[in-house]
Amino acid sequence: MEIGVRPQFYQKISKAPSKHTGVISLFDTEFVIKGIFPKELSKNFHKAFELRQRSDYKVIKPVTSDRAEEILRKAEHFLESVKPYLQIC
């Protein structure tokens, strides 16, 4: 999942993190902890970012198509979950 929700999402709280880890951390503290979004979205966000980091910076075995499809489904679920929130921002 590309971490591209920054502009619209974080304008609502007047914060703009400069790194991917900052985006994830801010999502957790401003949206998950406050109950706007469920913890499941945070867990999936963290897993997708971890997989991206490993594939970019570490030698790992190839990601299976089943695993890639699972991450894609979770990314689509994440986007569908936050879309209504973005429309009210």
C-alpha positions in Angstrom: 0.0 0.0 0.0 1.5 3.3 -1.0 1.3 5.7 1.9 -0.4 8.5 -0.1 -3.2 9.6 2.1 -1.2 12.3 3.8 -2.4 15.6 2.3 -6.2 15.3 2.8 -6.0 13.2 5.9 -3.6 15.2 7.9 -4.9 18.6 6.9 -7.8 17.9 9.2 -5.5 17.9 12.2 -3.0 20.5 10.8 0.0 18.1 10.9 2.2 17.0 8.1 4.7 14.2 8.9 7.7 14.1 6.6 8.4 10.3 6.8 6.3 7.2 6.3 6.8 6.2 9.9 5.5 9.6 11.0 2.3 9.1 8.8 1.7 5.7 10.4 2.3 7.0 13.9 0.1 10.0 13.4 -2.7 7.8 12.0 -2.5 5.7 15.1 -2.5 8.6 17.6 -5.0 10.9 15.9 -7.4 8.4 14.4 -7.2 4.9 15.9 -6.6 5.8 19.5 -9.4 8.3 19.3 -11.7 5.7 17.9 -12.3 7.2 14.5 -11.0 4.0 12.8 -10.7 0.5 14.2 -7.3 -1.0 15.4 -7.5 -3.5 12.6 -6.8 -0.8 10.0 -3.7 0.2 12.0 -2.4 -3.4 12.2 -2.9 -3.8 8.4 -1.2 -0.5 7.8 1.8 -1.5 9.9 2.0 -4.9 8.2 1.9 -3.4 4.7 4.6 -0.9 5.6 6.8 -3.6 7.1 6.5 -5.8 4.0 7.4 -2.8 1.9 10.4 -2.0 4.0 11.6 -5.6 3.9 11.2 -5.9 0.2 13.0 -2.6 -0.4 15.9 -2.9 2.1 16.4 -6.6 3.0 17.0 -9.8 1.1 13.9 -11.9 1.5 12.2 -14.7 -0.2 9.8 -13.6 -2.9 6.3 -12.6 -1.8 3.8 -15.2 -2.9 0.8 -14.2 -5.0 -1.5 -15.3 -2.2 0.3 -13.0 0.2 0.3 -10.1 -2.3 -3.4 -10.6 -2.9 -4.0 -10.6 0.9 -2.1 -7.3 1.3 -4.0 -5.8 -1.7 -7.4 -6.8 -0.2 -6.4 -5.2 3.1 -5.2 -2.1 1.4 -8.5 -1.8 -0.5 -10.4 -2.3 2.7 -8.3 0.5 4.3 -9.1 2.9 1.5 -12.8 2.1 1.5 -12.8 2.6 5.3 -11.2 6.0 5.2 -12.9 7.3 2.1 -16.1 8.5 3.9 -13.9 10.4 6.4 -12.0 12.1 3.6 -15.2 13.3 2.0 -16.3 15.1 5.2 -12.9 16.8 5.7 
